[in-house]
Amino acid sequence: MSAPAALTTQRPPATPLDARVGAVLPVLREDADRIDDAAAFPVRGLAALRESGLMGLLVPQEHGGLGGSSADLTHVAQELAGECLSTAMIWAMHCQQVAALTRHGSPRLKAHLLPRIARGEVYVASVTSEKAKGGHLLSAHSPLTGEGDGTLRFDRDAPIVTGGAHADGFLITLRDGPEAAPHRVTAVYADRDRITVEEGPDRWNPMGMRGTHSIPLRLSGTVDETAVVGRRGGFKDVAVADFVPAGHLAWAACWLGAVRGALRSVLKLLRSPAGRRQFDLSGQQLRARLARVRMELDAMAALLTQVTADSDRHRGTAGAESPPVQMRLNALKVYTAERSFACVDELIRVVGLRHGYMRRSGLPLERLFRDLRSAGLNYADDRLLAANGAMCLLDREVSLAD
Amino acid sequence: MTDDRFENLLRARLPHLPADEPLRDDADLTQLGLDSMQAMELLFDLEEEAGITVPDSAMNAETFATPASLRAVVDQQAEEAA
């Protein structure tokens, strides 16, 4: 009976982490359409995530967190994104900040902050974009100024902060001083209630990712030296070692998870009695389209697994900056951004206008099509491809990373 | 689903079963040529005929062992659907 046995879908046994995720998913499922309609922050979803312990996934166990790995990060991100991509991205970006804080925060900051993150009390937003420089991560215009007594003062406009109205703390990039060059970037952490946070007008009304509610903020106040994350002027090291890899891994996992959720919903329809009356499952074209989507999922998942291993292996070493490793990390982001969008497009083709193009058809394809349109624009693919192209020209041997 | 309809759908996926030979309830479907691709096609045929969706967990060797085991799964799903 070996042949029909091959049909069996083997699922790994549920883990304690899956139980935490399982407690959150119904809330995300229930709210996904509502937050998309209203372009509203997923307040209930975030509350469920706080309650679940998952806000502290990457916080080490000695600080009360779950001590999760990069593989845990990408696993959970996929699961969350299978229900609501906006909420998953909000969580993923929080985890990106936590990765940087955990590995580069001062002992005092970590002792003060990480247990609160683990308890779900602190949701951390990032403040890295700036009017004068756009989204470029490794430069800053607004400076830190010294008070002479060791305190550091800042007064910074942030044109767009995801979750800015709801975050309990901020990881903020600043120019290291009034005389410092723009690439001398220093990151500091500040609790919301210890600084002045002025919210700008809420004009959030994007095509997709509407739950990632973002507003302009002006942040001003003082912190002490223990709030500096990484070295003074050395945010680049934090970025290369953790911030960028964690971001690319988490985003890619979210996009992959969203497409898995989309395909799941399509298969459920196709296999249902109602679906059988409408679709011919023996059709070669339908089968080929499904096969293509599945193939892309496997390719994205394989690349994600490989880059997760790269990131674990090279963290904190010179290897992390080697061109083959950098190119693959950037490729993960660009490839999953492009292919996840293409997959949803293909699934819309599979199910047609009624189930694919209509809002609230019962399938999430129309929402995901709008959501995933932003994947290539967010931390722009064009810029990553330009960087990869330059590195490619320098590697005449075409040595792929191990 | 009638017994005749069930048997006809099944027979169409069993290349090693001669047309004039009766199909016993406890026949070994693999021996009669039901490979994994044919088992999938058969499942789709039965789902469409009976207006059911067989859960992934039932898609295993036991389900496709004999006509009787397969019929039991189909009937159970039809009962749940009704």
Interface residues (C-beta under 8 A of the other chain):
Chain A: M1 S2 A3 P4 A5 A6 L7 T8 T9 R271 S272 P273 R276 L281 S282
Chain B: L29 T30 L34 D35 S36 A39 M40 E41 L43 F44 E47 E48 G51 I52 T53 D56 S57 M59 N60 A61 T63 F64 A65 A81
